[in-house]
Amino acid sequence: MNHRTLFLLSALCLSLSSTALAQQEEAEPPLANGIVARVGEVEIGLQEYKDFLWTRYGKRPLNQLIDHVLVKQAATDYGLTLDESALEATYNERLEPSMQGRSPEEFEVLLREAGQTMEMFTSNLRIDLVQEQLLDQLVLATRVPTDDRIQSAFVAKYGDDGVKVRVRHVLVMPHFLRAERIRNGEKAADIKPEEMKAAARKLAESCLLELQQGAAFEDMVAKYSQDQVSSTRQGELPVFRPGLYGADFTAAVASLPVGQNSAIIESGAGFHILQVMERTVTELADVRAALVTEVMQAAPNWQDREQVLAFLREAGKIKLW
């Protein structure tokens, strides 16, 4: 049998199979009203599907729907309307990351595998964005500049008790020295913790001596400091909060004059020599009015939204079966 004959037979079989399949599909009656699927001879009704969803997911989707209703009602009460241009811009911003670099066709295939369509996905995305925008508007419309909120904003901007400092340090770390020795071929079991601690302190003492002899702080950071976060910033900590590196470190920051180097301070991280670069003291009364404006105009976050939702749920007349 030659290749031409094989090709013709294959084409004939394919044609017959397609015809049989088409006849079978034509013979099958369409789904009746209230039937969502047919598996062989078994039909699955809409109510059966609802019961399955209820058993699987409980009231969670219902509560989500209730939240949407509550937010729309509250938005109407406050006379709030959607900013359609902002909604469209946010939609486009969110859609692209959701696709994770896939083409629309690839993304649609992925959605179908998960039991969704592109229409369903985009519809749900828009529903969520409408909810988010209306919630943000409600947050701003109902926000009150409480003392607690103003105090939190004050601390975030000006530091605890209005004291904000810029701090830099040299940090010599025993575990860093240990890692170096392991990389150089020593066995970890042979390296004693107390030996590494003594070596770190000795390096810190050498650093302090050089500082006392007039060495520039930034030069000592480059030579001695093993803190990867601050060493690229000439030793400056990105943020200092009381309690960072322990009580002794905090006390030194509070008491040191600006520009003066500390003695060696031990913490759980290692041995520090620190310097207060700048100390600014701000009185709450002097900035309160500006803080009120900032608090009232601050972009809502998820906590703000949850607080508004909690209030709406409590105030709403909700009854579940």
ROPALO-753623 format. One record per residue: residue in three letters; x, y, z of N, C-alpha, C in turn. Coordinates in steps of 0.05 Angstrom, whole numbers, plus 5000, padded with zeros to 4 digits. Layout:
REM ROPALO-753623
alaXYZXYZXYZ;...
***
This chain:
REM ROPALO-753623
met501749765000500050005000501850255000;asn501350434980503150664978502150894996;his503751114997503051335015500551485006;arg500051484981497551624971495151474981;thr495251204980492951044989492451085019;leu494651085034494451135063493151405069;phe494051605055492951875059489951875054;leu489151755032486251755025484551605046;leu485651385056484151235076483951395102;ser486151525109486051685134484051915132;ala483952045109482152265104479252165106;leu478751925094476051815095475151745123;cys477051635139476351565167475751815183;leu477352025178476952275193474252395185;ser473552385160471052495150468652345163;leu468852075163466751915175466451975205;ser468652005219468552055248467252325253;ser468052525237466852795241463852795236;thr463052635215460252615209458652485231;ala459852265242458552125264458252295288;leu460352455294460352625318458252845314;ala458152955290456153165285453353055288;gln452852815277450252695280449552635309;gln451552555325451052505353450352765368;glu451852985361451253235374448453335366;glu447753295340445053375331442853215345;ala443552965351441552795364441052865393;glu443052985406442753045434441053295437;pro438953285454437153515458438653725473;pro437853985469439054205484438354185513;leu439854325530439254325559436654465564;ala434954345580432454465588432854695607;asn430854865610430955075630431454965658;gly433355085673433854995699436054775701;ile436954695677439154495676441754635668;val443854605684446354735678448354555665;ala448054295667449954105655448653835652;arg449753685632448953405628451453235627;val451653035644453952855644452852575637;gly453352495611452152245602449152275602;glu447852105618444952115621444052275645;val445952365661445352515686445252815681;glu443152935689442853225687443253355714;ile444653585714445153735738443453995737;gly441654015756439854245756441154495770;leu439954725764441054975775440854965806;gln438754865817438454855846440554675858;glu441154445845443254265854445954405855;tyr446354555833448954705832449054915854;lys446855055859446755255880447255125908;asp446054895912446454745937449454665940;phe450654585918453454515919455154755926;leu454654975913456155225919455755305948;trp453255285958452755355986454255186005;thr454254926000455754736017458754786016;arg459754855992462654895988463555165999;tyr462055375995463055646001461455786023;gly459155676032457655806053456656076046;lys456756256066455656526062457656736054;arg460156646049462256836043461557006017;pro460856875995460157035971457657215977;leu455857115992453457275999454257526015;asn456057486034456957716049458457926032;gln459957816012461258005993459158165977;leu457058025969454958165954453558375972;ile453158305997451958486016453658736019;asp456358696021458158926023457859116000;his457658995976457259165952454659325953;val452559195963449959345966450259565986;leu451459506009451859706030453359946020;val455559896005457260115996455660285975;lys454260155958452660315938450460475951;gln449160365971447160515986448360756000;ala450660716013451960926028452961146008;ala453961055986454961255966452661425956;thr450361305952447961455944447161645965;asp447161565990446361736013448161976015;tyr450761946008452662166010452962315984;gly451362235964451462375938454062335923;leu455262105926457862045913457361915886;thr458961975867458761865840461461755831;leu461361565813463861445803465261645784;asp467961635786469661775767470361575745;glu468861585723469161375703471961375690;ser473161615686475761625674477861505692;ala477661565718479561445738479061145740;leu476561065738475960775739477160625715;glu477060745691478160625667481160615669;ala482360825680485260835682486260615702;thr484860585724485560385744485160105732;tyr482960075717482459815704484759735686;asn485759915670487959855651490559795667;glu490959935689493259895706493259615718;arg490859515726490659255740490559025720;leu489559075696489158855677491758735668;glu493658915661496258815650497758645670;pro498058725696499458545714497958285718;ser495358285716493858035720494457835698;met495057935674495657765651498557655653;gln500257775669502957675674504457625648;gly504357815630505857795605504657615584;arg502357495589501157315569499657485548;ser499357375525497657505505494757465513;pro492957635502490057605508489057315503;glu490057195481489156925474490156725495;glu492656755503493756565523492356605550;phe491756855556490456905582487556795582;glu486256805559483556705557483556395560;val485556265549485755975552486155905581;leu487856055595488256015624485656045639;leu484156255633481656305646479656075642;arg479555975617477655755611478455505627;glu481055465630481855235646481055255675;ala480655505684479755555712476755585714;gly475355535691472455545691471355825688;gln472956015677472056285673472356365644;thr471056585637471356705611472656985615;met473657095593474757355594472657555603;glu470257515593468057695601467557685631;met467557445642467157415671469357555686;phe471857515677474157625691474057925691;thr473658045668473658345666471258455681;ser469058315681466658405696467258415726;asn468458195736469158185764471158395772;leu473158445754475158645760473858925762;arg472058985744470659245745468959265770;ile467659055777465959055802467759125826;asp470058995828471859045850472959325850;leu473459435826474559705825472459915831;val469959865824467760045832467560045862;gln467559805874467459785903469659945917;glu472159905906474460045918474260345915;gln473460445892473260735888471060855906;leu468760725907466660835924467360825954;leu468760605962469660585989471660805996;asp473460865977475361085982473961345985;gln471961395969470461645971468961655998;leu467861436006466561426032468461476055;val470861366053472961406074473461706076;leu473861846054474462126055472062296064;ala469662206056467262356064466662336093;thr467462106106466662056134469062086153;arg471462136143473862146160473662376180;val474562326204474562526226477462536236;pro478562786239481362806248481562776279;thr481362526288481462466316484262526327;asp484362546354486962596367488862356361;asp487762116362489461876357490661886329;arg488961956310489961966282492062176278;ile491562406291493562626289496162556302;gln495962426326498362346340499962146324;ser498561956311499961756294501361896271;ala500062086259501262226237503662396246;phe503462506271505662666282508062496287;val507662256299509962076305511261986279;ala509561916259510561816233512362026219;lys511562276222512962486207515162616224;tyr514762636250516662786266518062626288;gly517462366290518762196309517262186336;asp517961996353516761976379517262226395;asp515062326408515262576423516262816407;gly516062796380516963016363519963026359;val521362826367524262826365525062636342;lys526162756321527062596298530062616295;val531362396292534262396291535162246265;arg537462336256538862186235541362056249;val541561796246543661656260545261486241;arg547861486245549561296229551261136249;his552160906240553760736257555760566241;val557760476256559460256247558560006262;leu558059796248557159546262559059316254;val560359196274561958966270560458726280;met560158516264558258296270559758036273;pro559557906296560957646300560157436280;his557557426273556757216254557857266226;phe558357516220559557586194562457476193;leu563857526215566657426217566757116215;arg564756996228564656696228564156596199;ala562356736185561756646157564256676140;glu565756886144568256926129570156696133;arg570456606159572356386165571356126152;ile568756086152567755836139568255846109;arg567856086097568456106068571356056062;asn573056116082575956076078576855786084;gly574855616090575555326092575355216120;glu574955376141574755266168572055126172;lys572154926189569654776196568054936216;ala565454946211563655106229563855006258;ala564154746262564254626289566754716304;asp568754796289571254866303571355166311;ile569355316303569355606308567655656333;lys568955766354567555816379566156086379;pro563656106387562256356388563656576404;glu564756496427566156696444568556806430;glu569856636413572256736398571456936378;met569156896364568257086344567357346357;lys566157326380565257556395567657726403;ala569757606412572157746421573457876396;ala573457736374574657846350573158096340;ala570458076342568758306333569258546351;arg569358496377569858716395572558846390;lys574658686384577258786379577258976354;leu575858896334575559056310574159326316;ala572059306333570659546341572459736357;glu574159626374575959786389578059916371;ser578959786351580859906331579460136317;cys576960086309575460296295575160546313;leu574360506338573960726357576560876361;leu578760736363581360866366581961046342;glu581460946318581961116295580161356294;leu577661326303575861556304576861766324;gln577861666346578861856367581361996357;gln582761876338585261996327584562176303;gly582062206297581262396276580362276250;ala580062016248579161896223576261976217;ala575662006192572862076184571061836188;phe568561896198566661686204566061516179;glu565661656157564961506133567161316123;asp569661396129571961226122571960976140;met571161006165571160786183568760596176;val566560706166564360536156565360366134;ala566760486115567760336092569860126100;lys571360176121573459996129572459776147;tyr570659836165569959646186567059536185;ser565059706177562259636181561459396164;gln559959216175558958976161555858986159;asp554659216165551759246161551259316132;gln550159126117549759156089547659376082;val545859426100543759626095544959906097;ser546459966118547360236122550160296109;ser551660096103554360136094554460286067;thr552360256051552260396025551260676028;arg550560756053549561026059551461176078;gln553961106077556061216095555261166125;gly553960936129553260856156550560946166;glu549161116151546561226161544361016160;leu542960996182540660816183538360936167;pro536960776151534660886136532561016154;val531960886176530060986195530960906223;phe530761086242531261016270528761036286;arg528160826302525960826320526960736347;pro526060866369526960776396526460476399;gly528460336410528360046414529959896393;leu530660036371532359906351535059846363;tyr535959596361538459506371538659516402;gly536359536415536359506445536459766460;ala536259746486535959976504538560146505;asp540860016505543360176506543760346481;phe543060236458543360386433541360616433;thr538860576442536860786443537761006463;ala538760926486539661126506541961296495;ala543761176480545961326469544961526448;val543061446432541961626412540661866426;ala539261806448537862026462539762216476;ser542062126485543862296501546162416486;leu546962296464549362386450548962666437;pro550862846441550763096425551163036396;val549963206379550263176350553163186342;gly554062986326556762976316558762836333;gln557962756358559762616376559462316373;asn561762176374561761886371561161756399;ser559761536398559161386422561461206430;ala561361096454563160876461562060626446;ile563460406450562560156437560060056451;ile557959996435555359906446554859626435;glu554259446453553759166445550759126442;ser549958986421547158906417547058626407;gly544758526402544558256391545758226364;ala546158446349547258436323550358436323;gly551458556344554358576345555258826361;phe557358956352558459186366558259436349;his557059646361556559896346558260116357;ile558860306339559760576346557960756331;leu556460926344554461086330554961376333;gln553661526316553861816316551161926308;val550262126324547762266317548462486297;met547362466273548062656252546362916254;glu543962876263542063106264539863036284;arg538963236299536763196318534863436315;thr532363376308530363586304528063536324;val527363746338525163736357522863906347;thr520463786346518063916336515863896357;glu514464126361512164126380509664076364;leu507963896375505463826362503764066356;ala503664256376501964486372502764656348;asp505364646342506264816319505564696292;val504964446291504464316265501664186264;arg500064226284497564086286495664156263;ala495464406256493664486234494464356208;ala497064356202498064226178497463926178;leu497863806202497363516204494463446199;val492663626209489763576205489163566175;thr490263756160489863756131491063506118;glu493363426127494563186115492962936122;val492062916147490362686155487862676138;met486562896134483962896120484362836090;gln486662906079487162866051488762606044;ala489662466065491262226060489762016044;ala491161886026489861686010488861456028;pro486461366024485361136040487060886036;asn487360736058488660476056486660256063;trp487560006063485659786067484459796095;gln485959896114484859916141482560116142;asp482960346128480760546127478260426115;arg478660266093476360146080474959946098;glu476459786112475259586130473759716152;gln474759946162473260086184470560196174;val470560296149468060396138466160166134;leu467159946123465459706118464359596145;ala466059596165465059496191462859666202;phe463059936198460960116207458360066191;leu458660036165456359996148454959736154;arg456459526160455259266167453759286193;glu454959436212453659456238451059626237;ala451159836220448860016218446759906199;gly447559736180445659636160443659436172;lys441359426160439259236169439658986153;ile441358816163442058576148440758326161;lys439558166145438257916155438957696136;leu440257486147440957256131439257016139;trp438656836119437056596127438956386138;
***
